[in-house]
Amino acid sequence: MENSPLLLSNQICFPIYSVSRLITQAYKPYLDKLGITYPQYLVLLVLWENDKLNVNEISKKLILNTNTISPLLKRMEKLEIIKRRRSAIDERVVKVELTKKGILMKQEAISIPIKLTEQILDKNIKIEELAHLKETMTQMISM
């Protein structure tokens, strides 16, 4: 029975899922101060890196379907963090760009990754292990 592929302890996905949830929870207090959710933070990371992208480009970078990202962007627009505009060339294309508020949030958020890394390292995980884990996960994403 211990070798059963249906044991939770034998699942590859469960530790990944669990760590993802725990990390997202760790982000929450920092993101609450900004008034945003973790998925909104991810959109901001993409736009801070390269502003004025279309919805499909953001979806591709975040590995999300456009029907998932569109309501998220709508909420962000209501918060006045981003603006959405239809392309003059092709009406089907929606361009997304940061507002002044969205640009200013970058300064407030700059310390978040450092704080999260410190929290993880406090769990007796070495920086080399963390870097290796990130590299492994990145390889898995590109499969």
The first five atom37 places (N, CA, C, CB, O) and aatype in JSON, in Angstrom:
{
  "aatype": [12, 6, 2, 15, 14, 10, 10, 10, 15, 2, 5, 9, 4, 13, 14, 9, 18, 15, 19, 15, 1, 10, 9, 16, 5, 0, 18, 11, 14, 18, 10, 3, 11, 10, 7, 9, 16, 18, 14, 5, 18, 10, 19, 10, 10, 19, 10, 17, 6, 2, 3, 11, 10, 2, 19, 2, 6, 9, 15, 11, 11, 10, 9, 10, 2, 16, 2, 16, 9, 15, 14, 10, 10, 11, 1, 12, 6, 11, 10, 6, 9, 9, 11, 1, 1, 1, 15, 0, 9, 3, 6, 1, 19, 19, 11, 19, 6, 10, 16, 11, 11, 7, 9, 10, 12, 11, 5, 6, 0, 9, 15, 9, 14, 9, 11, 10, 16, 6, 5, 9, 10, 3, 11, 2, 9, 11, 9, 6, 6, 10, 0, 8, 10, 11, 6, 16, 12, 16, 5, 12, 9, 15, 12],
  "atom_mask": [
    [1, 1, 1, 1, 1],
    [1, 1, 1, 1, 1],
    [1, 1, 1, 1, 1],
    [1, 1, 1, 1, 1],
    [1, 1, 1, 1, 1],
    [1, 1, 1, 1, 1],
    [1, 1, 1, 1, 1],
    [1, 1, 1, 1, 1],
    [1, 1, 1, 1, 1],
    [1, 1, 1, 1, 1],
    [1, 1, 1, 1, 1],
    [1, 1, 1, 1, 1],
    [1, 1, 1, 1, 1],
    [1, 1, 1, 1, 1],
    [1, 1, 1, 1, 1],
    [1, 1, 1, 1, 1],
    [1, 1, 1, 1, 1],
    [1, 1, 1, 1, 1],
    [1, 1, 1, 1, 1],
    [1, 1, 1, 1, 1],
    [1, 1, 1, 1, 1],
    [1, 1, 1, 1, 1],
    [1, 1, 1, 1, 1],
    [1, 1, 1, 1, 1],
    [1, 1, 1, 1, 1],
    [1, 1, 1, 1, 1],
    [1, 1, 1, 1, 1],
    [1, 1, 1, 1, 1],
    [1, 1, 1, 1, 1],
    [1, 1, 1, 1, 1],
    [1, 1, 1, 1, 1],
    [1, 1, 1, 1, 1],
    [1, 1, 1, 1, 1],
    [1, 1, 1, 1, 1],
    [1, 1, 1, 0, 1],
    [1, 1, 1, 1, 1],
    [1, 1, 1, 1, 1],
    [1, 1, 1, 1, 1],
    [1, 1, 1, 1, 1],
    [1, 1, 1, 1, 1],
    [1, 1, 1, 1, 1],
    [1, 1, 1, 1, 1],
    [1, 1, 1, 1, 1],
    [1, 1, 1, 1, 1],
    [1, 1, 1, 1, 1],
    [1, 1, 1, 1, 1],
    [1, 1, 1, 1, 1],
    [1, 1, 1, 1, 1],
    [1, 1, 1, 1, 1],
    [1, 1, 1, 1, 1],
    [1, 1, 1, 1, 1],
    [1, 1, 1, 1, 1],
    [1, 1, 1, 1, 1],
    [1, 1, 1, 1, 1],
    [1, 1, 1, 1, 1],
    [1, 1, 1, 1, 1],
    [1, 1, 1, 1, 1],
    [1, 1, 1, 1, 1],
    [1, 1, 1, 1, 1],
    [1, 1, 1, 1, 1],
    [1, 1, 1, 1, 1],
    [1, 1, 1, 1, 1],
    [1, 1, 1, 1, 1],
    [1, 1, 1, 1, 1],
    [1, 1, 1, 1, 1],
    [1, 1, 1, 1, 1],
    [1, 1, 1, 1, 1],
    [1, 1, 1, 1, 1],
    [1, 1, 1, 1, 1],
    [1, 1, 1, 1, 1],
    [1, 1, 1, 1, 1],
    [1, 1, 1, 1, 1],
    [1, 1, 1, 1, 1],
    [1, 1, 1, 1, 1],
    [1, 1, 1, 1, 1],
    [1, 1, 1, 1, 1],
    [1, 1, 1, 1, 1],
    [1, 1, 1, 1, 1],
    [1, 1, 1, 1, 1],
    [1, 1, 1, 1, 1],
    [1, 1, 1, 1, 1],
    [1, 1, 1, 1, 1],
    [1, 1, 1, 1, 1],
    [1, 1, 1, 1, 1],
    [1, 1, 1, 1, 1],
    [1, 1, 1, 1, 1],
    [1, 1, 1, 1, 1],
    [1, 1, 1, 1, 1],
    [1, 1, 1, 1, 1],
    [1, 1, 1, 1, 1],
    [1, 1, 1, 1, 1],
    [1, 1, 1, 1, 1],
    [1, 1, 1, 1, 1],
    [1, 1, 1, 1, 1],
    [1, 1, 1, 1, 1],
    [1, 1, 1, 1, 1],
    [1, 1, 1, 1, 1],
    [1, 1, 1, 1, 1],
    [1, 1, 1, 1, 1],
    [1, 1, 1, 1, 1],
    [1, 1, 1, 1, 1],
    [1, 1, 1, 0, 1],
    [1, 1, 1, 1, 1],
    [1, 1, 1, 1, 1],
    [1, 1, 1, 1, 1],
    [1, 1, 1, 1, 1],
    [1, 1, 1, 1, 1],
    [1, 1, 1, 1, 1],
    [1, 1, 1, 1, 1],
    [1, 1, 1, 1, 1],
    [1, 1, 1, 1, 1],
    [1, 1, 1, 1, 1],
    [1, 1, 1, 1, 1],
    [1, 1, 1, 1, 1],
    [1, 1, 1, 1, 1],
    [1, 1, 1, 1, 1],
    [1, 1, 1, 1, 1],
    [1, 1, 1, 1, 1],
    [1, 1, 1, 1, 1],
    [1, 1, 1, 1, 1],
    [1, 1, 1, 1, 1],
    [1, 1, 1, 1, 1],
    [1, 1, 1, 1, 1],
    [1, 1, 1, 1, 1],
    [1, 1, 1, 1, 1],
    [1, 1, 1, 1, 1],
    [1, 1, 1, 1, 1],
    [1, 1, 1, 1, 1],
    [1, 1, 1, 1, 1],
    [1, 1, 1, 1, 1],
    [1, 1, 1, 1, 1],
    [1, 1, 1, 1, 1],
    [1, 1, 1, 1, 1],
    [1, 1, 1, 1, 1],
    [1, 1, 1, 1, 1],
    [1, 1, 1, 1, 1],
    [1, 1, 1, 1, 1],
    [1, 1, 1, 1, 1],
    [1, 1, 1, 1, 1],
    [1, 1, 1, 1, 1],
    [1, 1, 1, 1, 1],
    [1, 1, 1, 1, 1],
    [1, 1, 1, 1, 1]
  ],
  "atom_positions": [
    [[0.81, -1.2, 0.0], [0.0, 0.0, 0.0], [0.86, 1.27, 0.0], [-0.92, -0.01, 1.19], [0.44, 2.28, -0.56]],
    [[2.06, 1.24, 0.63], [2.92, 2.42, 0.71], [3.43, 2.89, -0.64], [4.09, 2.12, 1.61], [3.78, 4.06, -0.78]],
    [[3.48, 2.02, -1.63], [3.94, 2.4, -2.95], [2.79, 2.81, -3.87], [4.7, 1.25, -3.58], [3.0, 3.01, -5.07]],
    [[1.62, 2.94, -3.33], [0.46, 3.3, -4.13], [0.65, 4.68, -4.76], [-0.81, 3.28, -3.26], [1.05, 5.63, -4.08]],
    [[0.37, 4.79, -6.06], [0.5, 6.1, -6.7], [-0.55, 7.1, -6.22], [0.41, 5.95, -8.21], [-0.47, 8.29, -6.53]],
    [[-1.55, 6.62, -5.47], [-2.6, 7.5, -5.0], [-2.41, 7.99, -3.56], [-3.91, 6.81, -5.1], [-3.29, 8.65, -3.02]],
    [[-1.28, 7.69, -2.96], [-0.99, 8.24, -1.63], [-0.59, 9.71, -1.78], [0.15, 7.43, -0.92], [0.19, 10.06, -2.66]],
    [[-1.13, 10.53, -0.94], [-0.8, 11.96, -0.98], [0.71, 12.17, -0.84], [-1.55, 12.72, 0.12], [1.28, 13.03, -1.51]],
    [[1.33, 11.4, 0.02], [2.78, 11.53, 0.25], [3.62, 11.13, -0.96], [3.19, 10.69, 1.44], [4.81, 11.44, -1.01]],
    [[3.01, 10.46, -1.93], [3.74, 10.07, -3.14], [3.51, 11.04, -4.31], [3.31, 8.67, -3.56], [4.04, 10.83, -5.4]],
    [[2.75, 12.07, -4.08], [2.43, 13.0, -5.15], [3.53, 14.05, -5.31], [1.08, 13.69, -4.88], [4.0, 14.62, -4.33]],
    [[3.94, 14.29, -6.54], [4.9, 15.35, -6.84], [4.22, 16.71, -6.73], [5.51, 15.16, -8.25], [4.81, 17.68, -6.26]],
    [[2.98, 16.77, -7.18], [2.28, 18.04, -7.26], [1.92, 18.63, -5.9], [1.04, 17.88, -8.07], [1.85, 19.85, -5.76]],
    [[1.68, 17.79, -4.91], [1.19, 18.31, -3.63], [2.19, 19.24, -2.93], [0.85, 17.17, -2.72], [1.78, 20.32, -2.49]],
    [[3.46, 18.88, -2.81], [4.39, 19.82, -2.17], [4.52, 21.14, -2.96], [5.77, 19.17, -2.02], [4.65, 22.21, -2.37]],
    [[4.47, 21.05, -4.28], [4.55, 22.26, -5.11], [3.34, 23.14, -4.85], [4.65, 21.9, -6.62], [3.47, 24.35, -4.65]],
    [[2.17, 22.54, -4.86], [0.92, 23.25, -4.6], [0.94, 23.87, -3.2], [-0.28, 22.29, -4.74], [0.58, 25.04, -3.02]],
    [[1.37, 23.1, -2.23], [1.38, 23.57, -0.84], [2.35, 24.74, -0.64], [1.75, 22.44, 0.1], [2.01, 25.72, 0.01]],
    [[3.54, 24.62, -1.2], [4.53, 25.69, -1.09], [4.0, 26.95, -1.8], [5.9, 25.26, -1.68], [4.18, 28.06, -1.3]],
    [[3.38, 26.78, -2.93], [2.81, 27.91, -3.66], [1.78, 28.64, -2.8], [2.16, 27.44, -4.97], [1.79, 29.87, -2.72]],
    [[0.91, 27.89, -2.16], [-0.11, 28.49, -1.28], [0.54, 29.2, -0.09], [-1.09, 27.43, -0.78], [0.12, 30.3, 0.28]],
    [[1.55, 28.57, 0.5], [2.22, 29.17, 1.67], [2.95, 30.45, 1.29], [3.21, 28.17, 2.28], [2.92, 31.43, 2.04]],
    [[3.58, 30.46, 0.14], [4.28, 31.67, -0.32], [3.27, 32.77, -0.62], [5.14, 31.36, -1.57], [3.49, 33.93, -0.28]],
    [[2.17, 32.41, -1.27], [1.13, 33.4, -1.56], [0.59, 33.98, -0.26], [-0.02, 32.76, -2.39], [0.34, 35.19, -0.18]],
    [[0.4, 33.15, 0.75], [-0.06, 33.64, 2.07], [0.97, 34.58, 2.69], [-0.32, 32.45, 3.02], [0.61, 35.56, 3.34]],
    [[2.25, 34.27, 2.5], [3.31, 35.12, 3.06], [3.32, 36.5, 2.39], [4.68, 34.44, 2.9], [3.66, 37.49, 3.02]],
    [[2.94, 36.56, 1.12], [2.87, 37.83, 0.4], [1.71, 38.71, 0.9], [2.72, 37.58, -1.09], [1.79, 39.94, 0.84]],
    [[0.66, 38.07, 1.38], [-0.6, 38.76, 1.67], [-0.45, 40.03, 2.52], [-1.52, 37.82, 2.37], [-0.99, 41.06, 2.12]],
    [[0.24, 40.01, 3.65], [0.32, 41.25, 4.45], [0.97, 42.41, 3.69], [1.09, 40.99, 5.73], [0.57, 43.56, 3.85]],
    [[1.96, 42.12, 2.88], [2.64, 43.16, 2.1], [1.74, 43.7, 1.0], [3.94, 42.61, 1.49], [1.68, 44.91, 0.77]],
    [[1.02, 42.8, 0.33], [0.15, 43.2, -0.76], [-1.11, 43.89, -0.24], [-0.23, 42.0, -1.6], [-1.65, 44.77, -0.9]],
    [[-1.56, 43.5, 0.96], [-2.71, 44.18, 1.57], [-2.4, 45.67, 1.78], [-3.07, 43.51, 2.92], [-3.28, 46.52, 1.61]],
    [[-1.17, 45.97, 2.13], [-0.77, 47.37, 2.31], [-0.87, 48.15, 1.01], [0.66, 47.46, 2.85], [-1.13, 49.36, 1.01]],
    [[-0.67, 47.45, -0.11], [-0.78, 48.08, -1.43], [-2.21, 48.04, -1.95], [0.16, 47.4, -2.42], [-2.54, 48.72, -2.92]],
    [[-3.06, 47.25, -1.3], [-4.45, 47.13, -1.74], [-4.63, 46.25, -2.96], [0.0, 0.0, 0.0], [-5.57, 46.44, -3.74]],
    [[-3.72, 45.28, -3.13], [-3.79, 44.4, -4.3], [-3.7, 42.93, -3.89], [-2.67, 44.74, -5.3], [-3.29, 42.61, -2.77]],
    [[-4.09, 42.06, -4.82], [-3.99, 40.62, -4.61], [-2.69, 40.11, -5.24], [-5.23, 39.88, -5.21], [-2.01, 40.83, -5.96]],
    [[-2.37, 38.85, -4.95], [-1.16, 38.26, -5.54], [-1.22, 38.23, -7.07], [-0.96, 36.85, -5.0], [-0.24, 38.6, -7.71]],
    [[-2.34, 37.79, -7.69], [-2.39, 37.83, -9.15], [-2.22, 39.25, -9.71], [-3.72, 37.24, -9.64], [-1.6, 39.43, -10.76]],
    [[-2.77, 40.25, -9.02], [-2.58, 41.63, -9.46], [-1.12, 42.04, -9.34], [-3.48, 42.57, -8.65], [-0.6, 42.78, -10.18]],
    [[-0.46, 41.57, -8.3], [0.97, 41.83, -8.12], [1.76, 41.24, -9.29], [1.47, 41.24, -6.78], [2.69, 41.88, -9.79]],
    [[1.4, 40.04, -9.71], [2.09, 39.42, -10.84], [1.93, 40.25, -12.11], [1.57, 38.01, -11.07], [2.88, 40.42, -12.87]],
    [[0.71, 40.76, -12.35], [0.48, 41.63, -13.51], [1.36, 42.87, -13.4], [-1.01, 42.03, -13.61], [1.97, 43.29, -14.39]],
    [[1.42, 43.45, -12.21], [2.26, 44.63, -12.02], [3.73, 44.31, -12.29], [2.09, 45.18, -10.6], [4.43, 45.12, -12.9]],
    [[4.2, 43.17, -11.84], [5.6, 42.78, -12.1], [5.87, 42.76, -13.6], [5.91, 41.4, -11.49], [6.9, 43.25, -14.06]],
    [[4.94, 42.2, -14.35], [5.08, 42.14, -15.82], [5.12, 43.55, -16.4], [3.93, 41.32, -16.45], [5.97, 43.86, -17.23]],
    [[4.2, 44.4, -15.96], [4.12, 45.75, -16.51], [5.26, 46.65, -16.04], [2.79, 46.39, -16.15], [5.69, 47.53, -16.78]],
    [[5.76, 46.45, -14.83], [6.91, 47.22, -14.37], [8.13, 46.87, -15.2], [7.19, 46.97, -12.88], [9.0, 47.71, -15.42]],
    [[8.18, 45.63, -15.65], [9.3, 45.19, -16.48], [9.17, 45.73, -17.91], [9.37, 43.66, -16.5], [10.16, 46.1, -18.54]],
    [[7.92, 45.76, -18.41], [7.7, 46.18, -19.79], [6.27, 46.72, -19.9], [7.93, 44.99, -20.79], [5.33, 45.96, -20.13]],
    [[6.13, 48.02, -19.75], [4.81, 48.65, -19.77], [4.23, 48.64, -21.18], [4.89, 50.1, -19.24], [4.95, 48.46, -22.16]],
    [[2.94, 48.84, -21.27], [2.2, 48.94, -22.52], [2.23, 47.63, -23.32], [2.76, 50.06, -23.37], [2.66, 47.6, -24.48]],
    [[1.76, 46.58, -22.69], [1.63, 45.29, -23.36], [0.16, 45.05, -23.67], [2.2, 44.14, -22.49], [-0.72, 45.66, -23.07]],
    [[-0.08, 44.14, -24.61], [-1.48, 43.78, -24.83], [-1.85, 42.61, -23.91], [-1.74, 43.42, -26.32], [-0.98, 41.95, -23.34]],
    [[-3.15, 42.38, -23.79], [-3.65, 41.36, -22.87], [-3.04, 39.99, -23.18], [-5.19, 41.28, -22.95], [-2.68, 39.26, -22.26]],
    [[-2.92, 39.64, -24.46], [-2.35, 38.33, -24.82], [-0.9, 38.2, -24.37], [-2.44, 38.13, -26.34], [-0.49, 37.12, -23.95]],
    [[-0.13, 39.27, -24.45], [1.26, 39.23, -24.01], [1.35, 39.01, -22.5], [2.0, 40.52, -24.41], [2.18, 38.23, -22.03]],
    [[0.51, 39.68, -21.76], [0.49, 39.51, -20.3], [0.05, 38.08, -19.96], [-0.47, 40.54, -19.63], [0.66, 37.43, -19.11]],
    [[-0.98, 37.6, -20.63], [-1.47, 36.23, -20.41], [-0.37, 35.21, -20.65], [-2.67, 35.93, -21.31], [-0.2, 34.27, -19.88]],
    [[0.36, 35.4, -21.73], [1.44, 34.46, -22.07], [2.54, 34.47, -21.01], [2.03, 34.82, -23.45], [3.02, 33.41, -20.61]],
    [[2.94, 35.65, -20.57], [4.01, 35.74, -19.57], [3.6, 35.1, -18.24], [4.38, 37.21, -19.33], [4.42, 34.5, -17.56]],
    [[2.31, 35.22, -17.88], [1.83, 34.69, -16.61], [1.24, 33.28, -16.73], [0.8, 35.62, -16.03], [0.78, 32.71, -15.74]],
    [[1.25, 32.74, -17.92], [0.71, 31.41, -18.18], [-0.75, 31.33, -17.7], [1.57, 30.32, -17.49], [-1.14, 30.4, -17.01]],
    [[-1.52, 32.33, -18.09], [-2.94, 32.4, -17.76], [-3.75, 32.58, -19.03], [-3.21, 33.56, -16.76], [-3.29, 33.19, -19.99]],
    [[-4.96, 32.05, -19.04], [-5.86, 32.27, -20.16], [-6.36, 33.71, -20.14], [-7.05, 31.27, -20.12], [-6.45, 34.33, -19.08]],
    [[-6.68, 34.23, -21.32], [-7.18, 35.61, -21.38], [-8.5, 35.75, -20.63], [-7.35, 36.06, -22.84], [-8.79, 36.82, -20.09]],
    [[-9.31, 34.69, -20.6], [-10.58, 34.8, -19.86], [-10.35, 34.82, -18.34], [-11.51, 33.63, -20.22], [-11.26, 35.17, -17.59]],
    [[-9.17, 34.47, -17.9], [-8.8, 34.59, -16.49], [-8.23, 35.97, -16.22], [-7.77, 33.5, -16.09], [-8.53, 36.59, -15.19]],
    [[-7.42, 36.46, -17.14], [-6.73, 37.73, -16.91], [-7.63, 38.95, -17.13], [-5.52, 37.83, -17.83], [-7.44, 39.99, -16.49]],
    [[-8.6, 38.83, -18.01], [-9.46, 39.99, -18.32], [-10.22, 40.54, -17.11], [-10.45, 39.61, -19.4], [-10.2, 41.75, -16.89]],
    [[-10.89, 39.69, -16.3], [-11.56, 40.23, -15.11], [-10.57, 40.82, -14.1], [-12.37, 39.13, -14.43], [-10.88, 41.79, -13.41]],
    [[-9.4, 40.24, -14.02], [-8.35, 40.73, -13.14], [-7.94, 42.15, -13.56], [-7.12, 39.78, -13.17], [-7.81, 43.04, -12.72]],
    [[-7.74, 42.33, -14.86], [-7.37, 43.65, -15.38], [-8.49, 44.67, -15.18], [-7.02, 43.55, -16.87], [-8.23, 45.84, -14.91]],
    [[-9.7, 44.2, -15.32], [-10.86, 45.09, -15.11], [-10.87, 45.63, -13.68], [-12.19, 44.34, -15.41], [-11.1, 46.82, -13.45]],
    [[-10.61, 44.74, -12.72], [-10.56, 45.16, -11.31], [-9.39, 46.13, -11.07], [-10.43, 43.92, -10.38], [-9.51, 47.09, -10.31]],
    [[-8.26, 45.86, -11.72], [-7.1, 46.73, -11.56], [-7.37, 48.12, -12.16], [-5.86, 46.1, -12.23], [-6.89, 49.13, -11.65]],
    [[-8.13, 48.15, -13.23], [-8.49, 49.43, -13.84], [-9.41, 50.22, -12.9], [-9.18, 49.21, -15.21], [-9.29, 51.44, -12.79]],
    [[-10.33, 49.52, -12.23], [-11.21, 50.19, -11.26], [-10.41, 50.77, -10.09], [-12.27, 49.21, -10.73], [-10.78, 51.78, -9.51]],
    [[-9.3, 50.11, -9.76], [-8.41, 50.61, -8.7], [-7.49, 51.73, -9.21], [-7.56, 49.45, -8.15], [-6.7, 52.3, -8.45]],
    [[-7.6, 52.03, -10.5], [-6.81, 53.07, -11.16], [-5.31, 52.79, -11.15], [-7.08, 54.4, -10.51], [-4.49, 53.7, -11.05]],
    [[-4.98, 51.49, -11.26], [-3.58, 51.06, -11.31], [-3.13, 50.95, -12.76], [-3.39, 49.7, -10.58], [-1.97, 51.21, -13.09]],
    [[-4.06, 50.55, -13.63], [-3.78, 50.39, -15.06], [-4.86, 51.06, -15.88], [-3.67, 48.89, -15.44], [-5.93, 51.42, -15.37]],
    [[-4.56, 51.23, -17.17], [-5.57, 51.66, -18.15], [-5.58, 50.61, -19.25], [-5.24, 53.11, -18.73], [-4.55, 50.06, -19.63]],
    [[-6.77, 50.34, -19.75], [-6.91, 49.44, -20.9], [-7.45, 50.27, -22.07], [-7.86, 48.23, -20.58], [-8.36, 51.08, -21.91]],
    [[-6.88, 50.04, -23.23], [-7.33, 50.74, -24.44], [-7.32, 49.78, -25.62], [-6.43, 51.98, -24.73], [-6.39, 48.99, -25.8]],
    [[-8.35, 49.87, -26.41], [-8.4, 49.08, -27.64], [-7.43, 49.68, -28.65], [-9.85, 49.02, -28.23], [-7.3, 50.9, -28.75]],
    [[-6.76, 48.82, -29.38], [-5.83, 49.26, -30.4], [-6.59, 49.96, -31.53], [-5.01, 48.06, -30.95], [-7.66, 49.51, -31.94]],
    [[-6.03, 51.05, -32.03], [-6.63, 51.75, -33.16], [-6.48, 50.94, -34.45], [-6.0, 53.14, -33.33], [-7.27, 51.08, -35.38]],
    [[-5.46, 50.11, -34.49], [-5.18, 49.29, -35.68], [-6.07, 48.06, -35.73], [-3.71, 48.87, -35.7], [-6.63, 47.74, -36.77]],
    [[-6.19, 47.37, -34.59], [-7.01, 46.16, -34.51], [-7.83, 46.23, -33.22], [-6.11, 44.87, -34.54], [-7.3, 46.08, -32.12]],
    [[-9.11, 46.43, -33.37], [-10.02, 46.61, -32.24], [-10.05, 45.41, -31.29], [-11.4, 46.88, -32.75], [-10.43, 45.55, -30.13]],
    [[-9.66, 44.25, -31.79], [-9.66, 43.04, -30.95], [-8.52, 43.05, -29.93], [-9.56, 41.8, -31.82], [-8.57, 42.34, -28.93]],
    [[-7.51, 43.85, -30.19], [-6.33, 43.92, -29.32], [-6.54, 45.0, -28.26], [-5.04, 44.21, -30.15], [-6.85, 46.15, -28.57]],
    [[-6.35, 44.6, -26.99], [-6.48, 45.54, -25.88], [-5.09, 45.77, -25.28], [-7.48, 45.01, -24.78], [-4.43, 44.83, -24.83]],
    [[-4.68, 47.01, -25.29], [-3.39, 47.4, -24.72], [-3.58, 47.76, -23.26], [-2.77, 48.59, -25.49], [-4.59, 48.35, -22.87]],
    [[-2.59, 47.41, -22.45], [-2.64, 47.68, -21.01], [-1.4, 48.49, -20.66], [-2.7, 46.35, -20.17], [-0.28, 48.16, -21.05]],
    [[-1.63, 49.56, -19.92], [-0.49, 50.35, -19.46], [-0.73, 50.82, -18.03], [-0.24, 51.55, -20.39], [-1.86, 50.95, -17.57]],
    [[0.36, 51.07, -17.36], [0.31, 51.54, -15.98], [-0.16, 52.98, -15.92], [1.68, 51.4, -15.31], [0.15, 53.79, -16.8]],
    [[-0.91, 53.3, -14.89], [-1.25, 54.68, -14.59], [-0.13, 55.23, -13.71], [-2.66, 54.81, -13.89], [0.81, 54.51, -13.35]],
    [[-0.23, 56.5, -13.38], [0.75, 57.1, -12.47], [0.76, 56.35, -11.15], [0.44, 58.6, -12.24], [1.82, 56.08, -10.58]],
    [[-0.44, 56.0, -10.65], [-0.56, 55.25, -9.39], [0.15, 53.9, -9.51], [-2.06, 55.03, -9.03], [0.87, 53.5, -8.59]],
    [[-0.03, 53.21, -10.63], [0.62, 51.92, -10.85], [2.13, 52.03, -10.91], [0.0, 0.0, 0.0], [2.85, 51.16, -10.42]],
    [[2.61, 53.1, -11.51], [4.06, 53.34, -11.59], [4.62, 53.61, -10.19], [4.37, 54.53, -12.54], [5.67, 53.09, -9.82]],
    [[3.91, 54.43, -9.41], [4.36, 54.77, -8.06], [4.37, 53.56, -7.12], [3.48, 55.87, -7.48], [5.16, 53.51, -6.18]],
    [[3.49, 52.6, -7.37], [3.42, 51.41, -6.52], [4.71, 50.6, -6.58], [2.25, 50.53, -6.93], [5.02, 49.85, -5.65]],
    [[5.45, 50.74, -7.65], [6.71, 49.99, -7.8], [7.66, 50.32, -6.65], [7.39, 50.33, -9.16], [8.3, 49.42, -6.1]],
    [[7.76, 51.59, -6.28], [8.63, 51.99, -5.18], [8.18, 51.37, -3.86], [8.67, 53.5, -5.05], [9.01, 50.97, -3.04]],
    [[6.88, 51.3, -3.65], [6.35, 50.71, -2.42], [6.6, 49.21, -2.37], [4.84, 51.0, -2.3], [6.75, 48.63, -1.3]],
    [[6.64, 48.58, -3.54], [6.75, 47.12, -3.61], [8.18, 46.62, -3.69], [5.99, 46.62, -4.8], [8.42, 45.41, -3.6]],
    [[9.12, 47.51, -3.86], [10.49, 47.09, -4.15], [11.11, 46.2, -3.07], [11.36, 48.3, -4.34], [11.98, 45.37, -3.37]],
    [[10.69, 46.36, -1.84], [11.27, 45.56, -0.74], [10.58, 44.21, -0.54], [11.21, 46.36, 0.55], [11.08, 43.37, 0.2]],
    [[9.45, 44.0, -1.19], [8.69, 42.76, -0.96], [9.49, 41.5, -1.28], [7.43, 42.77, -1.8], [9.53, 40.59, -0.45]],
    [[10.14, 41.39, -2.44], [10.9, 40.15, -2.71], [12.0, 39.87, -1.69], [11.51, 40.23, -4.09], [12.25, 38.72, -1.34]],
    [[12.64, 40.92, -1.21], [13.71, 40.75, -0.21], [13.12, 40.21, 1.09], [14.45, 42.09, 0.04], [13.67, 39.29, 1.69]],
    [[12.01, 40.8, 1.51], [11.36, 40.36, 2.75], [10.91, 38.9, 2.66], [10.17, 41.26, 3.08], [11.05, 38.14, 3.61]],
    [[10.35, 38.53, 1.5], [9.9, 37.14, 1.32], [11.07, 36.17, 1.32], [9.11, 37.0, 0.02], [10.99, 35.09, 1.91]],
    [[12.14, 36.55, 0.67], [13.34, 35.7, 0.65], [13.88, 35.52, 2.06], [14.44, 36.31, -0.27], [14.26, 34.42, 2.45]],
    [[13.9, 36.6, 2.83], [14.36, 36.5, 4.23], [13.48, 35.56, 5.04], [14.37, 37.9, 4.88], [13.99, 34.79, 5.85]],
    [[12.17, 35.62, 4.82], [11.26, 34.72, 5.53], [11.56, 33.26, 5.19], [9.79, 35.05, 5.19], [11.55, 32.4, 6.07]],
    [[11.83, 32.99, 3.92], [12.13, 31.62, 3.48], [13.46, 31.17, 4.08], [12.17, 31.52, 1.94], [13.58, 30.04, 4.55]],
    [[14.44, 32.04, 4.05], [15.76, 31.69, 4.58], [15.7, 31.47, 6.09], [16.78, 32.77, 4.25], [16.51, 30.72, 6.63]],
    [[14.77, 32.12, 6.77], [14.59, 31.91, 8.21], [14.12, 30.49, 8.52], [13.58, 32.92, 8.77], [14.18, 30.06, 9.68]],
    [[13.65, 29.77, 7.53], [13.16, 28.39, 7.71], [14.3, 27.38, 7.55], [12.03, 28.09, 6.68], [14.07, 26.2, 7.28]],
    [[15.54, 27.85, 7.72], [16.75, 27.02, 7.6], [16.94, 26.46, 6.2], [16.69, 25.87, 8.59], [17.47, 25.36, 6.03]],
    [[16.51, 27.21, 5.21], [16.77, 26.85, 3.81], [17.91, 27.76, 3.34], [15.47, 27.01, 2.9], [17.88, 28.98, 3.55]],
    [[18.9, 27.16, 2.71], [20.06, 27.93, 2.26], [19.73, 28.63, 0.95], [21.3, 27.0, 2.09], [18.9, 28.16, 0.17]],
    [[20.38, 29.75, 0.71], [20.16, 30.53, -0.5], [20.46, 29.7, -1.76], [21.03, 31.8, -0.49], [19.8, 29.86, -2.78]],
    [[21.46, 28.83, -1.66], [21.82, 27.97, -2.81], [20.68, 26.99, -3.12], [23.13, 27.19, -2.51], [20.38, 26.72, -4.29]],
    [[20.05, 26.46, -2.06], [18.92, 25.55, -2.25], [17.74, 26.28, -2.87], [18.51, 24.92, -0.91], [17.05, 25.74, -3.73]],
    [[17.52, 27.49, -2.43], [16.44, 28.3, -2.97], [16.68, 28.62, -4.45], [16.29, 29.6, -2.16], [15.76, 28.54, -5.27]],
    [[17.9, 28.97, -4.78], [18.26, 29.26, -6.17], [18.09, 28.01, -7.04], [19.71, 29.78, -6.27], [17.6, 28.1, -8.17]],
    [[18.48, 26.86, -6.52], [18.34, 25.61, -7.25], [16.86, 25.26, -7.45], [19.06, 24.46, -6.5], [16.46, 24.81, -8.52]],
    [[16.06, 25.46, -6.42], [14.63, 25.2, -6.51], [13.99, 26.08, -7.58], [13.96, 25.43, -5.14], [13.19, 25.61, -8.38]],
    [[14.35, 27.36, -7.59], [13.81, 28.28, -8.59], [14.2, 27.82, -9.99], [14.32, 29.72, -8.33], [13.38, 27.82, -10.9]],
    [[15.46, 27.43, -10.15], [15.95, 26.95, -11.46], [15.17, 25.7, -11.89], [17.47, 26.64, -11.4], [14.78, 25.59, -13.06]],
    [[14.95, 24.77, -10.98], [14.2, 23.55, -11.28], [12.76, 23.88, -11.68], [14.21, 22.6, -10.08], [12.25, 23.34, -12.66]],
    [[12.12, 24.75, -10.92], [10.74, 25.14, -11.22], [10.66, 25.84, -12.58], [10.18, 26.07, -10.12], [9.72, 25.61, -13.34]],
    [[11.64, 26.67, -12.88], [11.67, 27.36, -14.18], [11.79, 26.35, -15.31], [12.84, 28.37, -14.23], [11.15, 26.49, -16.35]],
    [[12.6, 25.33, -15.12], [12.71, 24.26, -16.12], [11.39, 23.52, -16.29], [13.83, 23.27, -15.73], [10.99, 23.18, -17.4]],
    [[10.71, 23.28, -15.2], [9.42, 22.59, -15.26], [8.39, 23.42, -16.01], [8.92, 22.27, -13.85], [7.59, 22.89, -16.77]],
    [[8.41, 24.73, -15.8], [7.47, 25.61, -16.48], [7.69, 25.58, -17.99], [7.6, 27.05, -15.96], [6.73, 25.63, -18.76]],
    [[8.93, 25.49, -18.4], [9.22, 25.53, -19.85], [9.06, 24.18, -20.53], [10.64, 26.02, -20.07], [9.34, 24.06, -21.73]],
    [[8.61, 23.15, -19.81], [8.43, 21.83, -20.39], [7.32, 21.83, -21.43], [8.12, 20.8, -19.31], [7.03, 20.79, -22.03]]
  ]
}
